[in-house]
Amino acid sequence: MTCTCCPDTSIQIGQDGGRKCKIAERWGAVWREAWVGVVWVGRDRVVGRATGVGAITNLAISGLMAVLVLYALDVLHVPERAYGVFLAGVVLGGLAGALGAGRLAARYGTLPVLRLVLAGQTLALVGFALSRHPVPGGLALAGLAAGTSVWNSLSASYGQRHVPPALLGRVGAAQRVAGLLTAPVGAALAGLAGRAYGVAPVGWAAAATFALATVVGWRALRPAGDAPADVPAADVPAADVAAADVPAADVATADVAAAEPAARVGSG
């Protein structure tokens, strides 16, 4: 039996080796498809910028969550027995945001809501950093959670309008990985800052990070009228596809053409 992974060799393998060879082939295909998603995020300006904004905000949120227990007890003076109630308010805020995201987008438009959410979360974090009592601190954190739910719901819809249907899974996975990679970085930085300066400055650091994301997002996220004309046709270049060793069928012209009507970002 000849290994299909090595067609240029005459290595004879047994049945177990053949199974391993097929598994290696499948993993190779997975990595090639994943690379197509990474290339698309890097080449498409709108999708790339939205991914960057999400990564920045995730950095701040992860850092804050890493020290939240100490922050709540030491800075907000939340009683230990009431910490569960404090977190329940945050959960309710996130649930309210998830339930209201669609209605907000339908009434005001996806892009305006995304911009306002970033600004609102920045203000919520400023209020959180200023708070020294459980009630205003909990309300501010609930507002942050609500904004996070709205952002997660609408940013996906916003980005998908620039991605052909055949690449939605691969591009979405690349965006998720980019966001998750910043989580341990934010947690580590918050831990180091909390150990050196106390946990109170972490709230201000998160607010400053969100302010940066708001400035970047306000300029980067653009409506359909301001989108560059080459975005709908900004397919993965042939050179990149060849470098990634991805079959041309994975980024077929027919798929891109079919996606063109949905590839323009609107404000509603």
Number of C-alpha atoms within 10 A of each C-alpha: 11 15 20 13 14 10 9 9 10 10 11 10 13 10 10 8 14 17 13 13 17 14 13 13 13 12 12 13 15 12 12 18 20 19 21 23 22 20 20 23 26 16 17 19 18 22 26 19 19 20 23 20 23 23 22 22 27 25 25 26 24 22 26 25 15 20 19 17 16 17 23 23 15 15 20 21 15 23 14 11 8 12 15 12 13 21 17 14 18 21 16 15 23 22 16 18 24 21 14 15 21 15 11 18 19 12 10 12 17 23 22 17 24 26 18 15 21 26 19 20 24 24 18 22 27 20 19 26 23 17 18 18 14 20 14 15 24 23 19 24 25 26 26 26 25 26 28 22 21 26 24 15 19 21 19 15 13 25 24 22 21 26 30 26 15 17 20 16 16 21 25 21 15 22 23 14 14 19 19 16 13 21 21 15 16 23 20 15 18 27 19 13 17 18 10 9 11 17 23 20 15 24 25 18 19 27 25 16 19 28 21 17 23 24 14 16 21 18 11 18 24 18 17 14 11 10 16 13 11 9 18 22 16 16 19 19 13 12 9 15 19 11 11 16 15 18 13 12 10 13 19 14 14 11 16 21 14 13 20 16 13 16 22 22 24 17 17 15
